[in-house]
Amino acid sequence: MKSCSAAAPCSTANLGPGYDVFGLALDALEDKVKVSRTYPDGGGRITIKNSDQAIPSMPESNSAGLVVKKMMQDFEISDSTEIEVTKGVPSGYGVGSSAASAAAAAMAFNALYDLRIDRNRLVEYAAEGEVASAGTKHYDNVSASLLGGFVICRVASDRTQFIRLEPPEDLVLVVAVPCLEVPKKKTEVARSVLPKMVPLKDVVYNISGAATIVAGFALKDVETITRGIDDVIIESARKHLIPGYDSVKQNAISAGALAVTISGAGPSMIAFLKTNKNAKTVAAAMANGFKDTGVESRTFVCRASKGARLLT
């Protein structure tokens, strides 16, 4: 039985005003996926092997399974395949759990069959896995998880493009993950509360913030990045889904964070710092913010990740 394994990191999406456009890979946690060719010309059967019972065992409902299924169809591969997923990224908390599995699956399958798919197209395959959790393809988390660093997703009718920028070396992130029960398709639920129409002034404000973030990454200037992380459209619509949102944000700023926002669709929150000097203090302050509303949490101090990698 021939097999290949890959690991892909967790990620944060949006970064405030960059809804569905910005992604940032984080080195805090990772998923590992092993793809094995179990039987040649076995009718294209896919088996999911997973020790975590909360992860769907049907390929059509599993982020890694959806990726492999699509790649097998496109490359006309009819072998029987086994996918073993080792979860390190908690599901449903806004840190790219489904994206990590999908990115690792795409990289492992590409290596197993020596398909030599370019990174841009590999991200598109990984995005197939997001249908399992979000109900639709989106690219922010998977592009960051696969490519690493800070990624801008440009999705247009003519082509999909992923622009990667190397983050500043002094960028430090603190992620606070509340211990809450979340819906199985949490991202889909979080998308359902978003407004269908928004004031033009809010659009202009968010565009200026998004542009500032890109400039900050291009200049490798953490302070410029954090000046842009203020969202008046998506965050205001979702913050009521997060118990303790205001306390967590205010506590983090008071403890020395330069900016705080919801990580992806939440309920995790992420703080941005220029140095790790106050990182532990910020982490404790964010945990206390959740605790004030009766919610326990886990916190992680991390930096940007280099992205998915093959395992030997």
SERO-4910 file (N, C-alpha, C, O; in steps of 0.05 Angstrom, whole numbers):
BEGIN
 pado doro    nc1    nc2    nc3   cac1   cac2   cac3    cc1    cc2    cc3    oc1    oc2    oc3
  Met    A     17    -24      0      0      0      0     18     25      0     34     29     18
  Lys    A     15     41    -20     31     66    -22     15     89     -9     -9     90    -12
  Ser    A     30    106      5     16    129     19     34    153     20     59    151     18
  Cys    A     22    176     24     36    201     28     21    217     50     -3    215     52
  Ser    A     36    231     66     25    246     88     33    276     86     55    282     76
  Ala    A     15    293     96     21    322     96      9    334    121    -10    323    132
  Ala    A     20    356    129      9    371    152      3    400    143     18    411    126
  Ala    A    -18    411    154    -25    439    147    -34    454    172    -47    442    189
  Pro    A    -25    479    174    -31    494    199    -59    506    201    -73    507    181
  Cys    A    -66    514    225    -90    529    228    -86    557    216    -64    564    207
  Ser    A   -107    573    215   -106    599    202   -127    617    213   -146    608    226
  Thr    A   -124    642    208   -145    662    214   -153    676    188   -136    681    171
  Ala    A   -178    681    185   -188    694    160   -201    721    166   -208    727    189
  Asn    A   -203    737    145   -216    763    146   -197    785    156   -194    806    143
  Leu    A   -185    781    180   -168    802    193   -183    829    195   -172    850    190
  Gly    A   -208    827    202   -225    851    204   -239    856    178   -259    842    172
  Pro    A   -230    876    162   -245    884    138   -241    867    113   -253    872     93
  Gly    A   -223    847    115   -217    831     91   -234    806     88   -224    784     83
  Tyr    A   -260    809     91   -279    786     90   -276    770     64   -279    781     42
  Asp    A   -271    744     68   -269    725     45   -245    732     27   -243    720      5
  Val    A   -228    750     35   -205    758     18   -178    753     31   -159    744     18
  Phe    A   -176    759     57   -151    756     71   -149    730     88   -169    722    100
  Gly    A   -126    718     87   -121    695    105    -92    697    115    -74    707    102
  Leu    A    -89    687    140    -62    687    152    -57    660    166    -73    652    183
  Ala    A    -36    646    158    -30    620    170    -17    624    197     -1    642    201
  Leu    A    -25    607    216    -15    609    244     -1    583    251     -9    561    244
  Asp    A     21    586    266     37    562    273     28    549    300     44    534    312
  Ala    A      4    555    309     -5    545    335    -12    516    335     -4    501    353
  Leu    A    -27    507    315    -38    480    314    -38    471    285    -35    487    266
  Glu    A    -40    444    281    -40    434    253    -55    408    252    -58    393    271
  Asp    A    -66    402    228    -78    376    221    -58    360    205    -42    371    190
  Lys    A    -60    334    207    -44    316    191    -62    297    175    -82    287    186
  Val    A    -56    293    150    -73    276    133    -55    257    118    -35    264    106
  Lys    A    -61    231    120    -47    210    106    -66    199     85    -88    189     91
  Val    A    -58    199     60    -74    188     38    -60    163     27    -36    164     20
  Ser    A    -75    141     26    -63    116     18    -78    104     -6   -103    105     -7
  Arg    A    -63     93    -24    -75     78    -46    -78     49    -37    -58     34    -35
  Thr    A   -102     41    -31   -107     15    -18   -110     -8    -38   -104    -31    -33
  Tyr    A   -122     -1    -62   -127    -22    -82   -128    -10   -109   -144      8   -114
  Pro    A   -111    -19   -128   -111     -8   -155   -138    -13   -169   -150    -35   -167
  Asp    A   -148      7   -183   -172      5   -199   -195     -7   -182   -208    -26   -191
  Gly    A   -199      5   -158   -219     -6   -140   -245      9   -141   -260      9   -121
  Gly    A   -251     21   -164   -277     34   -167   -279     62   -154   -300     73   -151
  Gly    A   -256     73   -147   -255    100   -136   -267    102   -108   -276    124   -100
  Arg    A   -268     81    -93   -279     81    -66   -261     96    -47   -236     92    -47
  Ile    A   -273    114    -31   -258    129    -11   -267    122     17   -290    122     23
  Thr    A   -247    115     34   -253    108     62   -240    128     80   -216    135     76
  Ile    A   -255    139     99   -244    158    119   -237    143    144   -254    129    156
  Lys    A   -212    145    153   -203    133    178   -197    156    197   -180    173    192
  Asn    A   -212    156    220   -208    179    238   -214    169    267   -235    156    272
  Ser    A   -197    176    285   -201    169    313   -221    188    327   -232    181    348
  Asp    A   -225    211    315   -244    231    326   -272    226    316   -277    230    292
  Gln    A   -290    216    333   -316    209    324   -333    232    315   -353    229    302
  Ala    A   -325    257    323   -340    281    315   -335    288    285   -350    304    274
  Ile    A   -315    276    273   -309    282    245   -325    263    227   -325    239    232
  Pro    A   -339    274    207   -355    257    189   -339    235    176   -317    239    166
  Ser    A   -351    211    175   -337    188    163   -345    184    133   -332    169    119
  Met    A   -365    199    124   -373    198     96   -357    218     80   -355    241     88
  Pro    A   -344    210     58   -328    228     42   -343    254     34   -331    275     32
  Glu    A   -369    251     28   -384    274     19   -389    295     41   -396    318     35
  Ser    A   -384    287     66   -388    306     88   -362    313    102   -361    328    122
  Asn    A   -340    303     91   -314    307    104   -297    325     86   -295    321     62
  Ser    A   -284    345     98   -269    364     82   -246    351     66   -242    358     43
  Ala    A   -231    333     79   -210    319     65   -221    301     44   -210    298     22
  Gly    A   -244    288     50   -256    269     31   -266    283      6   -263    273    -16
  Leu    A   -278    307      9   -288    322    -14   -265    330    -33   -267    329    -57
  Val    A   -242    338    -21   -219    345    -37   -209    322    -53   -205    324    -77
  Val    A   -205    299    -40   -195    275    -54   -215    266    -75   -206    258    -97
  Lys    A   -240    267    -69   -261    259    -88   -259    275   -114   -261    264   -136
  Lys    A   -257    301   -111   -255    319   -134   -230    314   -150   -231    314   -175
  Met    A   -208    311   -137   -182    306   -151   -182    280   -165   -172    277   -188
  Met    A   -195    259   -153   -197    233   -167   -214    235   -192   -207    223   -213
  Gln    A   -235    250   -190   -253    254   -213   -238    268   -236   -239    259   -259
  Asp    A   -225    290   -229   -212    306   -250   -189    292   -263   -183    296   -287
  Phe    A   -175    275   -248   -152    261   -260   -158    232   -267   -140    216   -273
  Glu    A   -184    225   -266   -194    199   -274   -178    176   -260   -169    157   -273
  Ile    A   -176    179   -234   -163    159   -217   -185    141   -205   -203    151   -191
  Ser    A   -183    115   -209   -204     97   -200   -195     78   -178   -209     59   -171
  Asp    A   -171     84   -166   -162     67   -144   -180     70   -119   -193     90   -116
  Ser    A   -179     50   -102   -191     53    -76   -171     69    -58   -147     64    -59
  Thr    A   -182     87    -43   -165    106    -28   -174    107      1   -198    108      7
  Glu    A   -155    108     19   -160    111     48   -149    138     57   -126    145     50
  Ile    A   -164    153     71   -155    179     82   -156    177    113   -176    172    125
  Glu    A   -132    181    125   -130    182    154   -125    210    163   -105    222    156
  Val    A   -144    221    179   -142    249    188   -135    249    218   -149    237    234
  Thr    A   -114    263    225   -107    267    253   -112    297    259    -97    314    251
  Lys    A   -133    302    274   -141    330    280   -124    342    302   -122    331    324
  Gly    A   -113    365    297   -100    381    317   -113    408    320   -109    422    340
  Val    A   -129    415    300   -143    441    300   -172    436    308   -186    421    295
  Pro    A   -181    449    329   -209    445    338   -229    454    317   -226    475    305
  Ser    A   -250    438    314   -271    444    294   -290    466    304   -298    466    327
  Gly    A   -297    484    285   -319    502    290   -312    527    307   -330    540    317
  Tyr    A   -286    534    310   -279    556    327   -267    580    312   -258    599    325
  Gly    A   -266    579    286   -256    602    271   -226    603    267   -214    624    263
  Val    A   -213    579    269   -184    578    264   -178    559    241   -156    548    240
  Gly    A   -197    556    223   -191    541    198   -188    512    201   -170    500    189
  Ser    A   -205    499    217   -203    470    221   -207    454    195   -191    438    188
  Ser    A   -229    459    182   -235    445    157   -215    452    135   -208    435    119
  Ala    A   -205    477    135   -185    485    116   -158    470    120   -145    463    100
  Ala    A   -151    466    145   -126    452    150   -127    423    140   -108    414    127
  Ser    A   -149    410    144   -152    382    134   -153    382    104   -140    365     91
  Ala    A   -167    401     92   -169    402     63   -142    408     50   -135    396     30
  Ala    A   -128    427     61   -101    434     50    -82    411     52    -67    405     33
  Ala    A    -82    397     75    -64    375     78    -71    352     59    -54    338     48
  Ala    A    -98    347     55   -107    326     37    -98    332      8    -89    314     -6
  Ala    A   -102    357      0    -94    364    -28    -64    360    -32    -56    350    -53
  Met    A    -48    369    -13    -19    366    -16    -11    336    -16      6    328    -32
  Ala    A    -23    320      2    -16    292      4    -24    277    -21     -9    260    -32
  Phe    A    -48    282    -32    -58    268    -55    -41    276    -80    -35    259    -96
  Asn    A    -34    301    -82    -17    311   -104     10    296   -104     20    289   -125
  Ala    A     21    292    -80     47    278    -78     44    248    -84     61    236    -96
  Leu    A     22    236    -74     18    208    -77     18    199   -106     29    179   -114
  Tyr    A      4    215   -123      2    208   -151     21    225   -169     19    224   -194
  Asp    A     39    240   -156     58    256   -171     44    273   -193     53    273   -216
  Leu    A     23    287   -185      7    302   -204     20    329   -212     14    340   -233
  Arg    A     38    338   -196     53    363   -201     34    387   -207     38    402   -225
  Ile    A     14    389   -190     -6    411   -193      7    436   -182     19    436   -160
  Asp    A      4    458   -196     16    483   -186      0    493   -161    -23    485   -157
  Arg    A     13    509   -145      1    517   -119    -25    531   -122    -43    528   -105
  Asn    A    -28    547   -143    -53    562   -147    -77    543   -150    -98    547   -138
  Arg    A    -73    523   -167    -94    503   -172    -98    485   -148   -120    476   -143
  Leu    A    -77    480   -133    -79    463   -110    -97    477    -89   -112    463    -75
  Val    A    -95    503    -86   -113    518    -68   -142    515    -77   -160    511    -60
  Glu    A   -147    515   -103   -174    512   -113   -185    485   -106   -209    482    -99
  Tyr    A   -168    464   -107   -177    437    -99   -183    437    -69   -202    425    -60
  Ala    A   -165    449    -53   -169    450    -24   -195    464    -17   -208    456      3
  Ala    A   -202    484    -32   -227    498    -26   -252    481    -29   -273    488    -18
  Glu    A   -250    459    -44   -273    441    -46   -281    431    -18   -304    425    -13
  Gly    A   -261    428     -1   -267    418     26   -283    436     43   -296    427     62
  Glu    A   -283    462     37   -298    481     53   -329    478     50   -344    488     67
  Val    A   -337    464     29   -366    459     25   -377    443     49   -400    445     56
  Ala    A   -360    426     61   -369    409     83   -377    425    107   -395    418    122
  Ser    A   -363    448    112   -369    464    136   -385    490    130   -401    499    146
  Ala    A   -379    502    107   -391    528    101   -414    526     81   -429    545     78
  Gly    A   -417    503     68   -438    500     48   -431    512     21   -446    509      2
  Thr    A   -407    524     19   -398    535     -6   -367    537     -6   -355    536     15
  Lys    A   -355    539    -29   -326    542    -31   -319    571    -23   -331    590    -32
  His    A   -298    573     -7   -285    599     -3   -256    594      3   -248    572     11
  Tyr    A   -240    614     -2   -211    609     -5   -193    620     17   -169    613     18
  Asp    A   -203    638     34   -185    652     52   -169    634     70   -145    636     72
  Asn    A   -183    616     85   -169    598    103   -152    577     88   -128    573     96
  Val    A   -162    565     67   -147    544     54   -122    555     40   -101    542     39
  Ser    A   -124    579     29   -101    591     15    -79    596     35    -55    591     30
  Ala    A    -86    607     59    -66    612     79    -54    586     90    -30    584     93
  Ser    A    -71    567     96    -62    541    107    -43    527     88    -24    515     96
  Leu    A    -49    528     62    -32    514     42     -7    530     35     15    519     34
  Leu    A    -10    556     30     12    572     20     29    584     43     53    589     39
  Gly    A     17    588     66     30    601     89     31    631     86     24    642     65
  Gly    A     39    644    108     41    673    108     14    687    105     -7    676    113
  Phe    A     14    711     95    -10    727     90    -18    724     61     -1    729     43
  Val    A    -43    718     56    -52    713     29    -76    731     22    -95    733     38
  Ile    A    -75    742     -1    -98    758    -12   -111    740    -34    -97    732    -52
  Cys    A   -137    736    -31   -151    719    -51   -166    737    -70   -184    752    -63
  Arg    A   -159    734    -96   -174    749   -116   -189    729   -133   -178    713   -148
  Val    A   -216    729   -130   -233    711   -144   -248    726   -166   -265    744   -159
  Ala    A   -243    720   -191   -256    734   -213   -266    714   -233   -258    691   -232
  Ser    A   -282    723   -252   -293    705   -272   -271    694   -291   -274    671   -301
  Asp    A   -250    709   -295   -229    700   -314   -209    681   -300   -198    663   -313
  Arg    A   -203    687   -275   -183    670   -261   -184    675   -231   -193    696   -221
  Thr    A   -175    655   -216   -172    658   -187   -142    661   -181   -126    646   -191
  Gln    A   -136    681   -165   -107    687   -160   -103    690   -130   -119    701   -115
  Phe    A    -80    679   -121    -73    681    -92    -46    695    -90    -26    685    -99
  Ile    A    -46    718    -77    -22    734    -74    -12    731    -46    -25    738    -27
  Arg    A     12    720    -43     24    715    -17     45    736    -10     62    743    -26
  Leu    A     43    746     14     63    764     25     74    753     51     60    741     67
  Glu    A    100    756     54    113    746     78    107    765    101    112    789     99
  Pro    A     97    755    123     91    772    146    116    783    159    137    772    156
  Pro    A    113    805    174    136    816    189    145    795    210    129    782    222
  Glu    A    171    794    215    182    774    234    173    781    262    173    763    279
  Asp    A    167    806    268    159    814    295    129    813    300    120    823    321
  Leu    A    114    803    281     85    800    285     79    776    303     87    754    298
  Val    A     65    782    325     58    761    345     27    761    347     14    782    348
  Leu    A     16    737    348    -13    734    349    -21    720    375     -7    701    384
  Val    A    -43    728    387    -54    714    410    -82    706    403    -99    723    397
  Val    A    -88    680    404   -114    670    397   -128    660    422   -116    644    437
  Ala    A   -152    669    427   -168    659    450   -192    643    439   -208    654    424
  Val    A   -193    617    446   -213    599    436   -233    593    458   -225    578    476
  Pro    A   -257    603    458   -277    598    479   -287    569    478   -291    558    456
  Cys    A   -292    557    501   -302    530    502   -333    531    501   -346    531    521
  Leu    A   -343    532    476   -372    534    472   -381    512    454   -366    500    439
  Glu    A   -406    505    456   -418    487    437   -424    503    411   -436    524    413
  Val    A   -415    493    389   -420    507    364   -435    489    345   -433    464    346
  Pro    A   -452    500    326   -466    484    307   -448    468    290   -425    476    286
  Lys    A   -457    446    279   -440    429    262   -431    444    237   -407    441    229
  Lys    A   -448    460    225   -440    477    203   -440    506    212   -455    523    203
  Lys    A   -421    511    231   -420    537    244   -415    560    225   -427    581    227
  Thr    A   -397    556    206   -390    577    186   -415    585    170   -419    608    165
  Glu    A   -430    565    163   -455    570    148   -474    587    164   -487    605    154
  Val    A   -476    580    190   -493    595    208   -483    624    211   -499    643    210
  Ala    A   -457    627    214   -445    654    218   -449    671    193   -452    695    195
  Arg    A   -450    659    170   -454    673    145   -483    682    143   -490    702    130
  Ser    A   -501    667    155   -530    673    152   -538    699    166   -560    710    160
  Val    A   -522    708    185   -530    733    200   -519    758    187   -524    780    197
  Leu    A   -504    755    165   -492    779    153   -513    795    137   -531    784    126
  Pro    A   -509    822    137   -528    839    123   -527    836     93   -505    831     82
  Lys    A   -549    838     79   -550    836     50   -542    863     37   -532    864     14
  Met    A   -548    885     51   -541    912     41   -528    927     63   -535    925     87
  Val    A   -508    944     56   -494    960     76   -490    988     66   -489    993     42
  Pro    A   -488   1008     84   -484   1036     75   -458   1039     60   -438   1026     67
  Leu    A   -458   1057     41   -434   1062     25   -411   1071     42   -388   1064     38
  Lys    A   -416   1088     62   -395   1098     80   -381   1075     95   -357   1077    100
  Asp    A   -396   1054    101   -383   1031    115   -366   1015     96   -345   1005    103
  Val    A   -374   1013     71   -358   1000     50   -332   1015     46   -311   1002     45
  Val    A   -334   1041     44   -310   1057     41   -291   1054     64   -266   1052     61
  Tyr    A   -302   1055     88   -286   1052    112   -271   1025    112   -247   1023    118
  Asn    A   -285   1003    106   -273    977    106   -252    974     84   -231    961     88
  Ile    A   -257    986     60   -237    985     39   -211    999     47   -189    990     42
  Ser    A   -214   1022     61   -190   1037     70   -175   1020     90   -150   1020     90
  Gly    A   -189   1006    108   -176    989    127   -161    966    114   -139    959    121
  Ala    A   -175    953     95   -163    930     81   -138    939     65   -118    924     65
  Ala    A   -139    962     53   -116    972     38    -92    978     57    -69    973     51
  Thr    A    -99    988     81    -78    993    101    -65    967    110    -41    966    114
  Ile    A    -81    946    114    -70    920    122    -50    910    101    -28    901    107
  Val    A    -58    911     75    -41    902     54    -15    918     53      7    907     50
  Ala    A    -17    945     57      6    962     57     25    954     80     49    953     77
  Gly    A     13    948    103     29    940    126     44    914    122     68    912    129
  Phe    A     31    894    109     46    869    103     67    874     82     89    863     84
  Ala    A     61    890     62     81    896     41    105    911     53    128    906     45
  Leu    A    100    929     72    122    944     84    134    929    108    154    938    120
  Lys    A    122    906    115    130    891    139    130    909    164    149    909    180
  Asp    A    108    923    167    104    942    189     79    934    205     57    938    196
  Val    A     84    922    229     62    912    245     42    934    253     18    930    253
  Glu    A     53    957    260     35    979    269     17    988    246     -7    994    251
  Thr    A     27    989    222      9    996    199    -12    974    195    -35    981    189
  Ile    A     -5    949    197    -24    927    195    -47    931    214    -70    930    207
  Thr    A    -40    936    239    -60    937    261    -77    962    259   -100    962    269
  Arg    A    -68    983    246    -85   1006    242   -108   1001    223   -128   1015    224
  Gly    A   -105    980    207   -127    974    188   -147    954    198   -168    950    186
  Ile    A   -141    941    221   -158    919    231   -181    930    247   -181    929    272
  Asp    A   -201    941    233   -225    952    246   -247    949    226   -248    962    205
  Asp    A   -266    931    232   -287    923    213   -314    933    223   -322    927    246
  Val    A   -329    948    207   -355    959    215   -378    945    202   -401    953    205
  Ile    A   -372    924    186   -394    910    172   -398    882    182   -419    876    193
  Ile    A   -378    865    180   -381    836    187   -381    833    217   -397    819    229
  Glu    A   -362    846    230   -358    842    259   -382    851    275   -391    838    294
  Ser    A   -394    874    267   -417    884    282   -441    866    279   -458    865    296
  Ala    A   -442    850    257   -464    832    253   -460    806    268   -480    791    273
  Arg    A   -436    799    274   -430    773    286   -423    774    315   -424    753    329
  Lys    A   -416    797    326   -406    798    353   -426    788    374   -418    778    395
  His    A   -452    790    368   -472    780    387   -471    749    390   -482    738    409
  Leu    A   -457    736    371   -455    706    372   -433    698    392   -430    674    398
  Ile    A   -417    717    402   -394    711    419   -398    722    447   -397    747    451
  Pro    A   -404    705    466   -407    715    494   -381    727    504   -359    715    502
  Gly    A   -382    752    514   -358    765    525   -342    780    504   -320    789    510
  Tyr    A   -353    783    480   -338    796    458   -326    823    467   -302    827    464
  Asp    A   -343    841    478   -333    867    486   -312    866    508   -292    881    507
  Ser    A   -316    849    527   -296    846    549   -270    836    539   -248    846    547
  Val    A   -271    815    522   -246    804    511   -230    825    495   -206    827    498
  Lys    A   -244    839    479   -231    859    462   -219    882    479   -196    889    475
  Gln    A   -234    892    497   -225    914    514   -202    905    532   -182    920    536
  Asn    A   -204    881    543   -183    871    560   -156    868    545   -135    875    555
  Ala    A   -158    858    520   -134    854    504   -121    880    498    -96    882    499
  Ile    A   -136    900    490   -125    927    484   -112    939    509    -90    950    507
  Ser    A   -126    937    532   -115    948    557    -89    934    565    -72    946    578
  Ala    A    -86    908    557    -62    893    564    -39    897    545    -17    887    550
  Gly    A    -44    912    523    -22    918    505    -25    909    476     -7    914    460
  Ala    A    -48    896    470    -52    889    442    -57    913    425    -69    933    434
  Leu    A    -47    913    400    -50    935    382    -76    935    367    -87    955    359
  Ala    A    -88    910    364   -113    907    350   -125    880    358   -110    861    365
  Val    A   -152    878    358   -166    853    364   -189    850    345   -203    870    339
  Thr    A   -194    826    336   -217    822    318   -226    793    321   -213    776    334
  Ile    A   -249    787    309   -259    759    309   -241    743    290   -234    753    268
  Ser    A   -234    719    298   -218    702    280   -238    687    262   -253    670    271
  Gly    A   -236    693    236   -254    680    217   -283    685    223   -291    708    228
  Ala    A   -299    664    224   -327    666    231   -332    664    261   -355    664    270
  Gly    A   -310    663    277   -313    661    306   -319    633    315   -319    614    298
  Pro    A   -323    629    341   -324    649    362   -296    656    374   -294    672    393
  Ser    A   -274    645    363   -248    653    372   -242    682    366   -253    693    347
  Met    A   -226    694    382   -217    722    377   -187    722    376   -173    706    389
  Ile    A   -176    741    361   -147    742    357   -137    770    361   -149    790    352
  Ala    A   -115    772    375   -102    798    381    -75    799    366    -62    779    362
  Phe    A    -68    823    358    -44    828    343    -24    845    359    -32    866    371
  Leu    A      1    836    361     21    850    376     46    853    359     50    838    340
  Lys    A     63    872    367     88    876    353    111    860    366    132    855    353
  Thr    A    107    852    390    128    836    404    114    816    423     91    820    430
  Asn    A    128    796    431    116    777    449    120    785    478    114    769    496
  Lys    A    130    809    483    135    819    510    110    818    527    111    809    550
  Asn    A     87    826    516     62    827    531     43    804    524     20    804    532
  Ala    A     53    785    508     35    765    496     21    749    518     -4    744    516
  Lys    A     35    740    538     23    723    559      2    740    575    -18    730    584
  Thr    A      9    765    579    -10    783    593    -36    787    577    -58    787    588
  Val    A    -32    791    551    -55    794    534    -72    768    533    -97    769    534
  Ala    A    -59    745    532    -73    720    532    -89    716    558   -112    708    556
  Ala    A    -78    723    580    -92    721    606   -116    740    607   -137    734    617
  Ala    A   -112    764    596   -133    784    596   -156    775    578   -179    780    585
  Met    A   -150    763    555   -172    754    538   -187    731    551   -211    729    549
  Ala    A   -172    713    564   -185    690    579   -203    701    601   -225    690    605
  Asn    A   -194    722    614   -211    734    635   -236    747    624   -257    747    637
  Gly    A   -233    758    600   -256    770    587   -278    750    582   -302    755    585
  Phe    A   -270    726    573   -290    704    569   -300    695    596   -324    689    599
  Lys    A   -282    693    615   -290    682    641   -311    700    655   -327    690    670
  Asp    A   -309    726    650   -328    744    662   -357    738    654   -376    745    668
  Thr    A   -360    724    631   -387    716    622   -392    686    627   -411    675    616
  Gly    A   -375    674    643   -379    646    651   -369    626    630   -377    603    630
  Val    A   -351    635    612   -341    618    591   -311    613    595   -295    632    597
  Glu    A   -303    588    596   -275    581    597   -263    582    569   -278    581    549
  Ser    A   -237    584    567   -224    587    540   -196    576    541   -184    572    562
  Arg    A   -186    570    516   -158    563    513   -145    586    498   -157    599    481
  Thr    A   -120    592    504   -106    613    490    -80    603    478    -67    585    489
  Phe    A    -72    614    456    -47    607    442    -32    632    434    -44    651    423
  Val    A     -7    632    440     11    653    430     26    641    406     39    620    408
  Cys    A     25    654    383     37    642    359     47    664    340     45    688    345
  Arg    A     58    654    318     68    672    297     57    661    270     43    640    270
  Ala    A     63    674    249     54    665    223     68    639    215     92    635    221
  Ser    A     53    621    202     64    595    193     74    596    165     65    613    149
  Lys    A     92    578    158    102    576    130     83    561    112     87    560     88
  Gly    A     62    548    124     42    534    107     44    504    108     59    493    125
  Ala    A     30    491     90     29    461     90     56    450     82     72    462     68
  Arg    A     61    425     91     86    412     84     82    381     82     65    371     96
  Leu    A     98    368     66     97    339     65    112    328     88    132    339     98
  Leu    A    103    305     98    115    291    121    131    267    110    121    253     92
  Thr    A    153    262    122    169    238    113    162    214    130    174    192    126
***
